[in-house]
Structures are given as C-alpha cells and as structure tokens.
C-alpha cells in the first residue's frame, strides 16, 4: 500500500493545469484537452480596401478563459505556455506562412502595473518555435476608453487613436503575424494590421488565443 502511494507520487511529476489530475508528462490532460472547442475557420475582416485574416484557436469560454485569466492576471506562465502551444498547433495545421511576429502592445502605465505583456510572451514562444524574429513595431499611446455605449463606428475610431506604428522599416515587404490574447470586435487587431499594411508590410495575419462572442 505504502509502496503504491510512493510510486504514484514519484512517477507523476506533473498535474493537469485545469483539473489537477496527475500526468506522466505535459501540462494538460487528454480529457480537458478534448473539451476545448477549436475554431475551424478564420474571420476575414474587410474595411478600408484591405482585408485581414484573423485566426483564433478557440472560443472565449470555460477552460480557455480560465487559462487566459490565470496567465493574464495571476502571472501563471505555465498557462501561457499551454496557450502558445495551441497557437503553434493552429499555425502548423493551417500552414500559415510569415516572416516575423509582432504583438498588440500595452500602454506604458498598464505594462508597469502588470509587469508583463501577455501577448508579447505568446509572440516570443511562437517565434522561438519557428525561429523567426519578434518585431516590436507598435506603441499603444493611449488607454482605450470603455467601449460600452459606443456604436460600431465610434468603437473603431476610439481604438484607432490608441496605437501608433514605429520601426516601420522592419516590416516593409514582410508577412507579419500579429498576436493578441482575445479577439472581440477585431478593431484593435484590424487597426494595427492596417497600419502595418499601409506602411509597407506585404501581409498581416492575425492570431489570437480566443474569440469572444459579443
Ligand atoms: Zn485535466
């Protein structure tokens, strides 16, 4: 009896991040993984004469939301690794091609408050896997106002004034993968993508962890 307990303790070093079951290896068990519903098709946003393909690994609910919240607000970087793996799998499954990776930035004050930008961390993990550079090319110059009570056009203009492109030389002629955590209206990612396309990027593909139904 004692031997059996000891062997369990020593054989299974890892726990599933979601259900806390012991695992022989990895970070999430097969059962929890099978419950996560993957998004099958990208959204194509069309506005201002350019269109952007936006991929999300899953929908914003249940376990994915739990992983995102733990990563974003509780500094649980293991959750970030799990989410980045989902994103890497999607890139491989969809055979998405790109030359460099960038991420949706935070304002300086938001960054100093949280201490890290979760989208930048995801971008770095993905970049390492594909051996491609992370390009820091967008600044968030203004905190986005509360979107509640704004109509669709107001939401877009509200967001458009919050971001500013920098280092545009680094994106000229390049296909850029733009990474963010949650896709809601698409305004943030679409505006950042549009700025890069207008300043000479060949193509921008958006990849988010989860798509929120609004
Ligand atoms: Zn589990």
Boltz pocket constraint, residues with backbone or C-beta under 6 A from the ligand:
constraints:
  - pocket:
      binder: B
      contacts: [[A, 16], [A, 17], [A, 18], [A, 19], [A, 20], [A, 21], [A, 28], [A, 29], [A, 30], [A, 31], [A, 32], [A, 33]]
      max_distance: 6.0
